[in-house]
Amino acid sequence: MLKKRVGSINIIINIILMVKINEWFSVDISNNHTIITFEKSVTNEEFTEYMIYYANLLTIKRKIIFDLKLIENIPSKVFLQYIIFMNKMKPIHKKNMEVFYLVFDENSYIKNLVELAFKIVKPVSPYHIINRVDEIT
């Protein structure tokens, strides 16, 4: 958010930057939250790009919303890479992730994967499960 003073009027400009990183995910950096939106399925290459982008994103403190509603399939190899990556990211999460939100339907494929992932690698940052991104923004 940019603030500019014009005379006695404060003008607040919200900068929204939505970037499609690859065919699997896009990122919206706006105001107080970073929203990462995922598409239906992922390749190994797309997931590798995600890990690099995500690690670079967390060089400063952030509140992140992971919009997982569209995901229909995660290959088992990618899921295992994700588990290893999240375990490796624990110190960075502890330091720079203020809070995170997971957006998915209560009776979804991704809910089961998230529950399994959190049993293997416990989150070190506070998190909330929500149904819609607009519950936060």
Long-range contacts (C-beta under 8 A, 24 or more apart in sequence): 1-31, 21-49, 21-50, 21-53, 22-46, 22-49, 22-50, 24-50, 25-50, 25-53, 27-53, 27-57, 30-137, 31-137, 32-63, 33-63, 33-64, 33-65, 33-136, 33-137, 34-62, 34-63, 34-64, 34-65, 35-64, 35-65, 35-67, 35-133, 35-137, 36-64, 36-65, 36-66, 36-67, 37-67, 37-70, 38-66, 38-67, 38-68, 38-70, 38-71, 39-70, 39-71, 40-70, 40-71, 40-72, 40-73, 41-71, 41-72, 41-73, 41-74, 42-73, 42-74, 42-75, 42-78, 44-75, 44-77, 44-78, 44-81, 47-78, 47-81, 47-82, 51-81, 51-85, 54-89, 55-89, 55-92, 58-89, 58-92, 58-93, 58-96, 58-97, 59-96, 60-96, 61-96, 61-97, 61-98, 62-96, 62-97, 62-98, 63-97, 63-98, 63-99, 63-100, 63-101, 64-97, 64-100, 64-101, 65-100, 65-101, 65-103, 65-133, 65-136, 65-137, 66-100, 66-101, 66-102, 66-103, 67-103, 67-133, 68-102, 68-103, 68-104, 68-108, 68-110, 68-114, 69-103, 69-104, 69-105, 69-108, 69-110, 71-104, 71-109, 71-110, 72-109, 73-109, 74-110, 74-113, 79-113, 79-117, 82-117, 83-117, 83-120, 83-121, 86-117, 86-121, 87-121, 90-121, 90-124, 93-123, 93-124, 93-125, 94-124, 94-125, 97-125, 98-125, 98-126, 99-125, 99-126, 99-127, 99-128, 100-125, 100-126, 100-127, 100-128, 101-127, 101-128, 101-129, 101-130, 101-136, 102-127, 102-128, 102-129, 102-130, 103-129, 103-130, 103-131, 103-132, 103-133, 104-129, 104-131, 105-131, 106-131
